[in-house]
């Protein structure tokens, strides 16, 4: 009996040490993300910046931003929701926290479920996906060119949560399509990315569509649908997200998130 208890105690200590190690590593990754991106605290949004933009894009910024709104350099966000780890898998509950920088593109997201912990990130101009069981053993550790592109696309699409990042700049341009849509083009390093953006009549972004690698070979249509705009620190952002692969056999929704907290320009871990 005493031997069994000793073995159990050693396993428990090992588990706790690995959890502490994983927590410390995540904290360091957040610190790296924020430290690599400089801030421009004096830069503010003014409506004359919108004069040459397509009409639906002007409608969007007039809706979500206020005159004199400071640019968002950093964001930290929490959400709840559901995640489907495979087309034939069931939905599982997930809680997430995410940190993003804008001056230098970057983010890190950690999603925790009852089965696994996942980390998606774009830090130091590199994309990576990690999935571990109980924070102990990695079952996915993926990186490379396709992940660089995919994670940068995620950061760009999720800029609706830090919308001054969607204002025109040297690397971001808007071109018209019609009265309710426009094309967003973004260039960074070797990447040339785009989204087709759909707006509703009041100015909300409701859908974002692009091409993203679903795996190592297949470039597929990727959609982000957004709903339920709410005010956080004087900024209107969507709080409902449905992330979808549009495949030949139909739409495959795999992530449904609801934002519960959003803070800006506070470059610290929760």
N, C-alpha and C positions, 0 to 999 in steps of 0.2 A: 504493500500500500504506500509506504513512504517513498519507494523508488518511483512509483507511478506519479505521485504528487510532485516529486522533484522534476521529473521529465515534463509534466504539465507546466510547472513553474518556469522552466527554461524556455519552453515554447512560447509562453505568454510574454516573457521578457524579450525574447527575440522579436515577436510580433510588435510589441510596443516600441522597441528601438527602431525597427524599420518604419513604423508609422511616424515617429519623430523625425527620422532622417528624411522621409518623403516630404513632410511638412516644412522642414528647414530648407530643403532644395527648392520647393515651390516659392517660398518667401524670397530666396535669393534670385530666382528667375524673374519675379515681379520687380525686384530692385534693379536688376540688369535692364529690363525693359524700360523702366522710367529713366534710369541714368543715361541711357544712350540717346534719348530724345530731348533736345533742348526745348525750352518754352519761349513763347513770345507773349508775355502778359499784357503788353500795351496794344496789341492788334485787336481791332473791334470791327463788327459788322455794321455797314451803313447801306441804306437801300439804293444809293446811286451805283453800287457795285453790280446791281441787277440789270442795268439799262440795256445791255446787249444780249441778254440771255433769252432763250426761248420762253414764250409766254407761260407754259405750264411750270417751268422751273422757277420763274419769278413768283408765280402763285404759291409754290411750295415754300420758298424762303420767306415770303411775306407772312405766311401762315405760322411757321414754326419758330422764327427768330424775331427779336425786338431790335429796334434801332439802338445802336450802341452796344449790342450784345458782345461781350468778350469772346474771342476765339477759344475753342476748347482744345487745350493741349494734351490733357490726360482725362481718362474716364475710368470709373470703376462701377461695376454693375453686378447685381445678383438676379437670379431668375429661378423659377420652378418650371416643371413641365414634364414632357414625356419624350422618350427616345426609342427608336426601333433599330436594333443593331444589325438587322438584315431584312431583305424583302419578305422572307417567309417567317420572320420572328415576331413575337408579340411585343406590344408596347410595354416599356418599363418606366417607372418614375425616375426623374433625375432632378437634382439641385445643382446649380452652377454659379460660379463667380468668374468674372471676366475683367481684365485690365487692358487698357488700350492707350497707345500714344499716337499722336498725329503728325508732329513735325518730322519725325522719322517713323515711317509706317511700322507698326508693331502691335501685337496683342498676345495675351495668354489667357486661355480658358481652361477651367477645371470643372468637369462634370462628375458628380458622385452618384452612383446608383447602389442598389443592394448587392449587385453582382460584381461591379468593377468600378475603377476610377479612370477617367479619360482626360488627357491633356492635349489640347490643340494649341499651336503657337506659331507665331511668326516673329522671331527675335534675331537681331543681328543679320537681317536680310535673308534668313533661312526659315523654311517651314518644316514643321515636324508634328507627328501624331504619336502619342504614347498611350497605351492602354495597359493597366495593371490589375491584377487580382488582389484585392485587400491591401493595396499599396505595397505588396511584397514582391510579386513576380511579373515582369513585363511579358505580355502576350502579343503586343503589337509595338514595334519601334520603327516607324517609317519616316523616311526623309528622302530628299533628292529633288530634281528639277520639277517634277509634277507637283510635289508637295509645296515647293516654293511658290509656284503659280497658284495652287489651290488655296493655300492659307492667306496669301496676299489678296486674293479675290474675296475671301471671307471677310477680311479686315475692311476692304473697300465697301462691300455690300452692307456690312454692319455699321457703316458710317451714319446711317439714319439714326443711330443712337447717340452720335456726337456730330450733329449736322453741319456745323461750320466747316467740317472737313470736306464737305461736298461743294463748298464755294469755289468758283473758278480760280485757278492758279497756273503756274508754269507747267505743272504736270497733270492738271485736271481741266478738261474742256467739256462743254455741253454743245450738242448740235441738235437742231429741231427734227422732229419726225411728223407730229401732227398736234392737234389742240390738246391732247391728253397724254402725250408721250414724248420722250426725248432720249437721245443717246448720250451716255456718259462715257468718255474716253479718259483713260488714266495711264500715264507712262512713268515707270520707275525702274531704274537700273536697266536690265535687259527685258523687262516685262512690258507688254503693251496690252492692257486689259480694257474691257468694255462691259457695260450693262445697258440693256434697254429698260428704261424706267417708265412705269405707268402711274399717272396721277389721277385723283378724282376731282370733282368740281370745286371742292373747297381748298384743294392744294395738298392733300395728304398723298405721300407716296404709298401706293397700294401693292405694287408688284415690281420686282427686279429680276431680270432674266439675262443669263449669260451662258457661256460654255465653260465647263470645268471638267477636269479629269475625275471620273468616278473610280478608276483604278489605274494601274500602270499603263494601260493601253487605250481605254475608251474615253473619248471626249464627248460628254453628253450635255444636254440642256439642263441648267440648274436654275431653280426659281426660289426667291424669297418673297413670301406674301406677308404683308404687315397690316395690322389692325389696331384699333383701340388706343388712339393717341392720348397721352396724359402729360401733364406739366411736371417737370422735374427741374428745380433751380432755374425757373423762368425760360426753360426750353421745352418745346413740345416734341415728344418722341413716341414712336409706336411701342406698345407694350406687349402686343400679341404677334408672334412669329410662327409661320408654318414654312418649313424648308423642304423642298420637293425636287426629286429627279424626274424630268419628263422623258420617259423612255418610249420605245416603239410600242410596247404592250400597254402603255398608259402611265399615268402619274403615280409616283411612289413617294409618299410623304414619310419622312423619317425623323423629323424633329419638330416638336411643338413646344414653344417656350412662352412664358409669361414673365415679363420684367417686373420685379418687386421693388428694386432699389436702383437708383442711378445718381452718381455724384460726379462732378466735373472739377478738374484742376486741383485735385487732391491726390498727388502721386504717392500714395501709401497703400499697403495691403489692408483689407478689411480686418 
